[in-house]
Amino acid sequence: MTTWRIVAALAAVALVVVYAVGSGIWVSANPGWYAGLTRPSWQPPDAVFGLIWPYNFIALAVVGVIVAQRASPGQVGVWLGVALASVVCALSWAYQFYVPHHLTASAVALAGAAALTAVLVALTWTVTRGGALALVPYVIWVGLATSLAFGYARLNS
């Protein structure tokens, strides 16, 4: 693998690590506050969150490495740019929701992440169909999370 592909693969993995660590810090910032919120009726059980997030993070990292190995430099750059924008939106959701408790702003940020994640899946499809399919649970989850975020905003604002 060439040097630029190694750097791109490391960038994809680093992006996912920052995503996982950053969201983990903010999500655990104020657990008592979160426990007191009225939850939307369609929220899955807490155990589902513990199963889906590790899968999502692993899938994103693995797919990022595959894209870095197989795609053209331009495709890799676009993929990383969209992934970065999606992660920024997702981290903005985590911060807005759990730190200053701006529920509507957090929902809007997550809607941005959901839209960008759909673009990421489409970009991945042009490089690796298997990788795109591996990201389908993530795009579904972010869509569900967006509906939950708007539900929390409606029920608790």
HELIX and SHEET records of a PDB file:
HELIX    1   1 THR A    3  VAL A   27  1                                  25    
HELIX    2   2 PRO A   31  ALA A   35  1                                   5    
HELIX    3   3 ASP A   46  ARG A   70  1                                  25    
HELIX    4   4 PRO A   73  TYR A   98  1                                  26    
HELIX    5   5 LEU A  103  TRP A  125  1                                  23    
HELIX    6   6 ARG A  129  ASN A  156  1                                  28    
END                                                                             
